Amino acid sequence: MKNFLLALCALMFLSPKNLFAQKNLVLNGGFENEFFGWNNNGSAQQTPWDFKSGKNSCAIVTANTDNWVGIDQIVRIPKKVQDIEFSAWIKTTNVVKGKNDWDGAIFTIVFLDGDDKEMTSQGVNIVRLTGGNDWALYKKTIKMPDKAYSFKILLAMGNASGTLLVDDVSAVKVD
């Protein structure tokens, strides 16, 4: 009986889920190393005051609905990857959208071709939020479009005012 329990425990630890855990393709998705890996034009700040995990998160704060401000990261799609699960923990405070339906606090994926040009018909909006929302995990599995060489993760206040907090951004290939 003792050997049986020992063997069962060993099988649980060596399960395929643990053996084949996928690597996050996003660099510094928890914003623990400021904005290393992210394109930030100064519109986002690292904050230790409100985060989902670790010691920091990303805060994008705007006062008016006339601007599109945010951060992005471009990631090369690994060979033979067909599907990627994108996710991020997001919280919003007092987000007021501009005049268009697509305005708000957004988490979007844009695909790029081999020349780093946006494949405009191939963008996928994971979430667009307005108002106040507690920390929630937003995720979506997306099939990689033909001829896509890389993707851009875009986190922004798109013509919206308020605060967008983001933590634990992830892109993991799906087998």
Backbone as a ProteinNet text record, in pm:
[ID]
protein_1_A
[PRIMARY]
MKNFLLALCALMFLSPKNLFAQKNLVLNGGFENEFFGWNNNGSAQQTPWDFKSGKNSCAIVTANTDNWVGIDQIVRIPKKVQDIEFSAWIKTTNVVKGKNDWDGAIFTIVFLDGDDKEMTSQGVNIVRLTGGNDWALYKKTIKMPDKAYSFKILLAMGNASGTLLVDDVSAVKVD
[TERTIARY]
82.6	0	87.3	194.5	284.9	348.7	388.5	448.5	346.9	222.7	117	96.7	89.8	73.2	193.7	311.5	432.5	432.6	392.4	384.4	277.8	165.5	58.2	104.6	173.4	227.3	326.7	412.7	510.8	440.6	336	260.8	196.5	145.8	82.6	184.3	304.4	407.2	465.3	458.7	513	405.1	290.9	181.4	220	160.8	192.4	171.2	76.5	52.6	177.4	245.4	365.6	486.9	493.4	607	611.3	494.9	489.2	433.8	460.7	415.6	477.3	396.8	441.3	502.7	597.4	667.4	585.9	582.9	518.5	605.8	547.1	620	637.5	562.8	567.8	684.6	762.7	875.7	828.3	857.4	824.7	674.1	593.6	447.6	392.2	470.4	425.3	475.1	549.3	601.3	687.4	755.9	844.5	975.5	1011.8	1135.7	1099.9	1025.3	974.3	909.1	954.8	892.9	988.8	1082.8	1175.1	1094.1	1121.8	1051.7	929.1	882.8	761.8	799	719.9	730.8	639.3	699	624.2	667.6	573.8	605.8	591	593.9	580.2	438	346.3	206.1	171	258.4	231.9	334.3	292.3	380.2	374.6	485.7	488.1	433.4	343.2	288.6	297.9	347.3	348.9	224.4	130.9	17.2	-102.3	-116.4	-231.3	-186.3	-180.5	-130.8	-202.4	-197.5	-260.7	-164.1	-39.5	61.6	198	296.6	428.9	430.5	507	520.2	475.3	441.2	406	300.6	244.6	159	183.5	117.2	124.8	0.3	17.7	-95.4	-90.6	-202.9	-217.5	-332.3	-299.9	-397.4	-409.3	-531.7	-554.3	-666.8	-659.7	-758.9	-863.6	-839.8	-940.3	-956.1	-1061.6	-1094.3	-1042	-949.3	-897.2	-767.8	-718.9	-589.3	-599.7	-505.9	-488.2	-350.5	-345	-217.9	-208.7	-87.7	-72	66.7	78.9	205.1	181.9	291.1	280.3	409.3	398.9	514.7	496.4	601.5	597.8	672	607	661.5	658.6	770.1	775.9	700.2	622.4	546.7	642.1	652.8	740.7	693.3	786.7	753.1	655.9	569	471.2	368.3	355.8	253.4	126.7	17.6	-108.9	-202.6	-199.1	-288.7	-209.2	-246.2	-184.5	-296	-282.4	-375.9	-315.9	-387.4	-347.7	-429.1	-362.5	-435.4	-367.8	-445.5	-394.5	-496.3	-444.9	-529.8	-546	-670.7	-699.5	-798.1	-774.1	-863.5	-880.6	-1001.4	-1024.4	-1093.2	-1068.5	-1132.4	-1181.2	-1310.3	-1370.5	-1335	-1337.8	-1306.5	-1429.7	-1411.5	-1517.4	-1467.5	-1544.8	-1502.5	-1534.9	-1463.9	-1490.6	-1619	-1630	-1755	-1780.3	-1674.8	-1690.5	-1712.1	-1781.7	-1808.1	-1681.3	-1576.1	-1453.4	-1359.3	-1395	-1312.8	-1325.5	-1223.1	-1224.7	-1088.5	-1084.5	-962.3	-955.2	-846.9	-845.1	-723.4	-744.8	-642.4	-664.3	-574.1	-590.4	-463.3	-481.1	-369.7	-375.3	-263.1	-253	-145.2	-174.9	-78.3	2.1	130.4	223.4	279.5	303.7	363.2	515.4	585.4	730.5	802.1	732.2	789.7	749.4	694.4	645.6	533.8	456.1	339.6	215.8	127.2	5	-83.4	-132.8	-231.1	-366.7	-412.4	-524.3	-650.9	-674.7	-797.5	-779.1	-660.5	-629.8	-614.4	-660.5	-651.6	-764.4	-736.6	-837.6	-844.2	-962.4	-983.4	-1016.2	-934.1	-960.5	-1067.8	-1052.2	-1152.7	-1146	-1260	-1271.4	-1361.2	-1310.3	-1382.9	-1411.3	-1520.1	-1552.4	-1597.6	-1604.8	-1649.6	-1542.8	-1587.1	-1497	-1513	-1402.6	-1403.6	-1292.3	-1325.5	-1224.6	-1130.8	-1019.8	-925.6	-998.4	-979.1	-1037.2	-940.6	-941.1	-856.3	-932.8	-874.7	-932.9	-841.2	-899.4	-816.4	-893.3	-815.4	-874.1	-768.6	-808.8	-720.9	-747.1	-638.7	-649.8	-567.9	-628.3	-558.6	-470.4	-345	-251.5	-288	-303.8	-340	-226.5	-264.3	-164.7	-80.8	46.1	142.1	174.3	121.5	158.2	295.6	384.2	521	537.3	463.2	469.6	335.7	323.2	202.6	243	153.9	173.4	63.8	105.8	10.9	-5.6	-127.2	-156.5	-246.5	-198.7	-274.6	-285.5	-408.7	-420.7	-551.4	-546.5	-667.4	-695.5	-784.2	-815.3	-924.5	-886.2	-982.1	-1073.8	-1011.8	-1087.3	-1012.8	-1088	-1026.6	-1045.3	-961.2	-969.6	-839.2	-847	-728	-743.1	-639.1	-628.4	-508.8	-531.1	-423.5	-412.7	-289.6	-266.3	-154.9	-170.8	-68.9	-70.9	39.8	53.5	5	58.1	25.8	95	21.5	75.5	31.6	121	90.2	157.8	78.4	129.3	77	166.9	122.3	35.8	-65.3	-158.3	-127.2	-108.9	-80.7	-211
-119.2	0	125.9	121.5	235.6	264.1	158.1	173.4	229.7	186.1	236	386.1	433	575.8	655.8	602.8	668.6	681.3	575.5	577.7	676.4	681.6	774.8	919.5	950.1	1085.4	1121.1	1027.1	1051.8	1080.2	1007.5	1031.5	1168.9	1213.1	1344.6	1454.3	1441.2	1542.8	1538.5	1424.4	1410	1413.6	1467.1	1472	1559.4	1534.3	1613.7	1763.1	1799.6	1942.1	2008.7	1941.9	1997.8	1981.9	1870.2	1846.4	1942.6	1982	2063	2202.8	2258.4	2394.4	2488.6	2576.2	2664.2	2791.7	2845.7	2967	3089.7	3189.8	3316.4	3387.1	3422.6	3491	3640	3692.3	3834.7	3859.5	3959.2	3997.3	4094.8	4064.5	4153.4	4182.4	4077.6	4092.8	4138.8	4128.8	4172.3	4310.1	4374.6	4510.5	4521.8	4412.3	4414.1	4486.9	4491.1	4556.5	4681.6	4771.4	4893.5	4859.3	4918.2	4891.5	4821.8	4745.4	4669	4578.8	4588.8	4508.4	4574.8	4681.5	4751.3	4883.2	4923.9	5056.4	5148.2	5244.8	5336.5	5478.4	5556.9	5695.1	5790.3	5736.6	5819.5	5829	5761.3	5770.6	5672.7	5575.1	5475.8	5488.5	5448.6	5450.7	5315	5276.1	5157.4	5200.2	5119.6	5156.7	5041.2	5068.6	4967.7	4976.5	5063.5	5091.1	5001.1	4951	4866.2	4766.2	4639.4	4536.1	4406	4313.4	4183.2	4085.2	4084.9	3997.4	4064.7	4006.3	4066.7	4193.2	4293.8	4418.5	4541.4	4524.8	4639.9	4603.1	4705.7	4690.2	4810.8	4813.1	4925.6	5010.7	5141.3	5234.1	5332	5341.8	5440.5	5531.7	5658.3	5754.4	5870.3	5903.5	6018	6103.9	6231.9	6326.5	6367.3	6337.9	6375.8	6266.5	6276.3	6173.7	6207.4	6301.3	6343.1	6274.1	6183.1	6121.2	5970	5911.8	5767.2	5742.4	5693.6	5673.2	5530.6	5476	5340.7	5287.1	5157.2	5087	4969	4920.1	4801	4721.5	4596.4	4509	4423.9	4414.9	4332.7	4202.5	4090.4	3958.1	3876.2	3813.2	3726.7	3598.1	3552.1	3427.8	3310.3	3219.7	3103.3	3017.6	2949.3	2863.3	2753.9	2720.5	2611.7	2635.2	2757	2787	2830.1	2763.9	2795.6	2877	2852.7	2922.2	2974.2	3094.1	3153	3202.7	3173.1	3226.7	3354.3	3464.3	3594	3619.5	3674.7	3706.5	3822.8	3889.2	3996.4	4019.9	4055.8	4101.1	4251.7	4298	4439.2	4493.2	4618.1	4690.8	4831.3	4886.6	5023.1	5105.6	5235.6	5329.6	5449.7	5477.8	5596.4	5614.4	5507.6	5518.2	5569.2	5682.4	5742.8	5740.8	5676.6	5666.1	5793.2	5809.5	5921.3	5898.6	5960.4	5957.4	5828.1	5746.5	5625.4	5502	5402.8	5278.8	5202.9	5217.2	5142.6	5212.8	5329.4	5400.7	5335.7	5350.3	5297.2	5245.3	5172.4	5105.3	4974.2	4953.3	4838.8	4748.3	4622.1	4518.6	4453.7	4482.2	4441.1	4374.5	4280.7	4215	4254.7	4303.3	4341.9	4255	4196.3	4109.9	4188.8	4151.7	4219.6	4119.5	4167.6	4081.9	4083.2	4020.9	4011.9	4144.8	4248.6	4382.6	4471.6	4410.8	4482	4580.8	4552.3	4634.4	4568.2	4651.2	4599.2	4534.3	4416.7	4347.8	4397.9	4510.7	4584.1	4501.5	4409.9	4330.7	4215.4	4203.9	4089.2	4123.9	4239.8	4273.9	4210.1	4178	4115.8	4191.3	4240.5	4308.9	4204.4	4196.1	4101.9	4159.5	4288	4352.2	4503.9	4566.5	4712.1	4742.3	4823.1	4849.2	4997.6	5025	5159.8	5148	5262.2	5262.3	5211.4	5154.5	5098	4948	4877.2	4730.9	4681.8	4589	4528.4	4442.6	4401.1	4314.5	4192.7	4166.7	4049	3999.8	3869	3809	3805.7	3866.2	3865.7	3783.3	3684	3599.4	3552.2	3520.7	3472.6	3393.9	3280	3201.7	3244.9	3277.6	3332.4	3246.8	3212.7	3142.1	3242.7	3205.8	3294.9	3304.6	3427.6	3444.3	3401.2	3358.2	3327.3	3452	3433	3538.8	3632.3	3603.7	3684.9	3639.6	3735.5	3708.3	3737	3837	3875.4	3936.1	3965.5	4032.5	4144.7	4243.4	4355.9	4348.4	4347.7	4357	4504.4	4552.8	4694.4	4708.8	4785.8	4819.9	4971.3	5023.1	5167.6	5222.3	5353.2	5432.3	5497.7	5437.5	5484.2	5587.6	5714.8	5825.8	5809.1	5791.8	5772.1	5839.3	5878.3	5933	5832.9	5843.3	5752.5	5679.3	5564.5	5487.5	5342.7	5292.8	5152.5	5094	4989.2	4915.5	4778	4734.8	4606.7	4531.9	4399.6	4316.8	4177.5	4108.5	3969.4	3944.6	4022.5	4004.8	3878	3796.2	3668.2	3633.6	3566.5	3507.1	3371.6	3265.8	3129.3	3047.5	2976.6	2893.3	2778.6	2745.7	2639.9	2519.8	2403.9	2282.1	2217.1
0	0	0	78.2	86.5	-49.5	-119.7	-252.4	-351.6	-339.8	-428.6	-410.4	-287.1	-260.8	-308.9	-291.3	-338	-490.5	-558.2	-704.9	-752.4	-683.6	-719.2	-704.1	-597	-576.4	-685.8	-721.9	-827.7	-960	-993	-1116.2	-1117.9	-1004	-996.8	-1025.9	-972.7	-993.6	-1134.1	-1197.5	-1331.5	-1438.9	-1404.7	-1502	-1620.9	-1737.3	-1856.4	-1835.8	-1753.5	-1730.5	-1673.6	-1582.1	-1523.8	-1614.8	-1687.1	-1773.5	-1891.4	-1941.2	-2061.9	-2036.1	-1920.3	-1890.7	-1993.3	-2046.9	-2154.3	-2098	-2172.3	-2134.1	-2178.2	-2093.3	-2127.7	-2231.2	-2345	-2451.4	-2422.5	-2326.9	-2293.1	-2198.7	-2231.4	-2148.3	-2040.5	-1914.2	-1802.6	-1794.3	-1805.2	-1802.8	-1669.1	-1562.7	-1431	-1393.1	-1483.2	-1463.3	-1338	-1304.8	-1188.1	-1219.8	-1347.7	-1390.5	-1471.1	-1408.5	-1471.6	-1604.4	-1715.9	-1845.4	-1941.4	-1885.1	-1967.5	-2061.2	-2191.3	-2290.8	-2350	-2289.8	-2335.5	-2401.9	-2500.6	-2561.2	-2481.8	-2415.6	-2329.9	-2365.4	-2413.7	-2450.8	-2332.1	-2212.7	-2093.3	-2041.7	-2108.1	-2067.2	-1955.7	-1928.9	-1825.1	-1713.9	-1594.9	-1478.3	-1409.5	-1350.8	-1266.4	-1130.3	-1072.2	-942.7	-842.7	-722.1	-616.8	-526.7	-560.3	-472.2	-496.9	-617.9	-650.8	-756.3	-720.4	-810.5	-781.2	-877.9	-859.6	-794.1	-839.1	-779.1	-790.3	-725.9	-726.9	-643.2	-690.7	-615.1	-692.2	-822.1	-905.1	-1008.8	-1068.1	-1185.3	-1274.7	-1387.1	-1480.5	-1462.8	-1453.4	-1442.4	-1558.6	-1630	-1736.1	-1693.3	-1670.7	-1618.4	-1716.9	-1755	-1843.5	-1787.7	-1820.2	-1768	-1870.9	-1999.4	-2099.2	-2203.6	-2282.8	-2381.6	-2521.1	-2530.4	-2660.2	-2698.4	-2616.1	-2642.1	-2648.2	-2718.8	-2724.3	-2665.4	-2541.7	-2474.1	-2422	-2426.6	-2377.6	-2399.1	-2382.4	-2400.3	-2493.3	-2551.6	-2634.8	-2628.3	-2669.7	-2680.4	-2805	-2885.5	-3005.4	-2976.9	-3010.7	-2983.6	-3112.5	-3144.3	-3261.8	-3232.8	-3329	-3313.8	-3336.4	-3238.7	-3258.4	-3376.3	-3438.5	-3552.6	-3511.3	-3602.8	-3589.4	-3479.2	-3430.6	-3330.4	-3403.6	-3372.8	-3438.8	-3351	-3219.7	-3126.9	-3007.9	-2961.9	-2843.2	-2751.5	-2622.3	-2523.4	-2465.3	-2483.2	-2430	-2304.2	-2201.5	-2079.1	-2006.5	-1923	-1837.1	-1726.3	-1609.7	-1500.5	-1517.4	-1515.9	-1542.7	-1439.9	-1402.4	-1311.9	-1368.9	-1361.3	-1408.3	-1300.2	-1306.8	-1215.6	-1295.4	-1287.4	-1348.6	-1496.3	-1573.9	-1716.6	-1791	-1857.6	-1939.9	-2083.5	-2171.8	-2311.7	-2387.9	-2499.4	-2589	-2666.6	-2783.3	-2859.4	-2936.2	-2958.3	-3038.9	-2952.9	-3008.9	-2935.9	-2900.5	-2980.2	-2956.3	-2858.7	-2809.5	-2711.8	-2574	-2491.6	-2355.9	-2315.7	-2205.9	-2160.8	-2238	-2314.5	-2405.2	-2385.4	-2419.2	-2426.9	-2563.1	-2656.6	-2795.4	-2846.3	-2938	-3005.5	-3152.5	-3205.4	-3346.2	-3408.6	-3523.2	-3589.6	-3691.5	-3704.1	-3793.4	-3894.4	-4015.4	-4117	-4103.2	-4196.2	-4190.5	-4201.7	-4250.2	-4260.1	-4142.3	-4038.1	-3919.4	-3951.7	-4054.7	-4088.5	-4030.9	-3976.2	-3916.2	-4021.3	-3986.4	-4069	-4018.6	-4069.7	-4011.1	-3994.2	-4084.1	-4070.6	-3973.1	-3913.1	-3828.4	-3680.1	-3634.2	-3492.4	-3413.5	-3287.9	-3202.6	-3070.9	-3037.7	-2911.3	-2804.7	-2701.2	-2592	-2499.5	-2463.7	-2379	-2397.6	-2385	-2380.8	-2262	-2169.8	-2045.3	-2027.5	-1959.3	-1913.1	-1767.6	-1700.4	-1561.4	-1467.3	-1355.9	-1256.5	-1252.2	-1256.4	-1254.6	-1163.9	-1072.3	-985.8	-1069	-1008.1	-1076.7	-1131.4	-1259.3	-1324.7	-1430.8	-1451.9	-1553.5	-1685.4	-1786.9	-1920.9	-2008.6	-2078.1	-2161.7	-2283.4	-2386.2	-2510.3	-2586.3	-2641.8	-2727.8	-2871.3	-2941.2	-3076.4	-3172.7	-3285	-3392.1	-3465.1	-3487.6	-3555.3	-3703.7	-3754	-3894.8	-3988.3	-4107.5	-4209.6	-4235.1	-4257.3	-4290	-4173.5	-4053.7	-3937.3	-3889.2	-3869.6	-3826.5	-3676.5	-3628.6	-3487.8	-3448.1	-3320.3	-3270.9	-3177.4	-3168.6	-3077.2	-2972.1	-2845.4	-2734.8	-2705.5	-2712.7	-2691.3	-2568.6	-2471.6	-2351.1	-2349.6	-2356.2	-2375.6	-2321.3	-2301.4	-2278.5	-2413.3	-2488.7	-2623	-2620.3	-2632.4	-2626.4	-2505.5	-2390.3	-2266.7	-2152.1	-2051.1	-1930.1	-1817.2	-1715	-1601.3	-1580.3	-1512.7	-1479	-1522.9	-1589.8	-1629.4	-1557.1	-1479.7	-1412.5	-1477.2	-1503.5	-1570.6	-1498.6	-1485.2	-1423	-1486.4	-1477.8	-1520.7	-1663.7	-1757.8	-1899.2	-1948.5	-2023.9	-2066.3	-2208.2	-2280.3	-2410.5	-2411.6	-2414.9	-2403	-2518.9	-2588.1	-2699.4	-2647.1	-2726.2	-2690.5	-2777.8	-2715.8	-2792.8	-2836.4
[MASK]
+++++++++++++++++++++++++++++++++++++++++++++++++++++++++++++++++++++++++++++++++++++++++++++++++++++++++++++++++++++++++++++++++++++++++++++++++++++++++++++++++++++++++++++++

